[in-house]
Amino acid sequence: MTRIRAPRGTVDVFPEIPGIWSRLEDTVRSVCRKAGYTEIRTPIFEHTELFQRGVGESTDIVEKEMYTFLDKGKRSITLRPEGTAPVVRAYLEHKMWAGPQPVKVYYIGPMFRYERPQLGRLRQHTQFGVEALGSPSPALDAEVISLLISVYQAMGLHGFVVRLNSIGCPECRNRYKESLIEILSKHVDELCADCNRRLTRNPLRVLDCKNEQCKAQAGAVPPIYEHLCEDCSLHFEGVKQCLEALDIAYELDPTIVRGLDYYTKTVFEVIHSGLGAQDALGGGGRYDGLAEELGGKPTPGVGFAAGIERAVQVLQGAADEKTGQFASGIDLFIAALGDEARLEAFRQANDLRKHGVSVDIDYLERSLKSQMKFADKLGARKVAIIGEDELKGNYVILRDMETREQTRVPSGDLVKALL
Ligand code: HAM
């Protein structure tokens, strides 16, 4: 029989090996909680209309990348391609606008996009993200950027760059789009086929095309942040001021326009050169019109989402260089010889785990030498050895795997010796 493989564009993740994934999730939770964000879990699937209206009909995501199907009740259902529209839907559905504002939430979970798989681009990927709803303050834009950076810094991830832009409100953006169409229409021959289509449907997207000739044209147009209305301009100044107050370095980049239609004013991406062609670690921005688009009253909002696989890819590279600096390992391995000692090891391990010590034991009746090798593979920091003599004397031999020092520890004092 043929073996069944995972679908193209999906990966099996073993979060504990080498521990980066779980550490990243823990870090996200801790950084977000400290800033007053609470966790939200929305469904993996939603009504297709949520994304058609929220993300936008003319976006790549809605046009070609959604996993959409009819359920048995003939409803059009879509596996969520992103988390912002679902969070805003939940905010409106549960009348969260009636409570204290802003409402600040974070999420971690899988997203689905039918994209051409390549390094860093999956059909199921995992995002962590935050959304802050109910305040137009530029301090919140800076706060969400600072949270994303704090997560990377706490993980020891370096070498990323924050790219910042403002695409204004619909009024100033539409004015800018008109002048963009006017300028670029004179150069249609130099634009790729995609950009020729974009020029009428979504001209801002010409600015982030990867084609070299299109890039040259995009580089010659005046940046949008120099053509904002007074309100949007003041807001952008406020964001920059708050980022500077937090010592967050950023680069202004008028080509950051984002691939989702809901953005207003601030947009940003955090990129990393170690990622290759898909160089965005994360991205986000403000979406002051989204709640209204979804049938709610006008509600400002801002947030970001970042790919866990991409962060792990960068961290994994760094860990390999330093010979597994991120290997999680365990606190203790108990090596036991003989049936009675094995039972004692089993009992001790259970007891130590209750005290918060990470412990493993041998389940294959290996020799002492093999158990020591296995402990090494598990990354055990210490090994407790229990044989016949130790059992009789009610002690264990505790070996430090780094210094190779060995000491005798009374069995009852093992927790103390380890904590
Ligand atoms: P996005 O830029 O589409 O934004 O996705 C956020 C991040 O998810 C990307 O920067 C990237 O790291 C990761 N990502 C996206 N697609 C893939 C893929 N196919 N494979 C692997 N990783 C991927 C959003 O989704 C917005 N909801 C962000 C947001 C939140 N804006 C405001 N609030």
Residues whose N, C-alpha, C, O or C-beta is under 5 A from the ligand:
A	BS01	HAM	P81 E82 G83 T84 R113 E115 G120 R121 L122 H125 Q127 G129 V130 A280 L281 G282 G283 G284 G285 V302 G303 F304 A305 A306 G307 R310
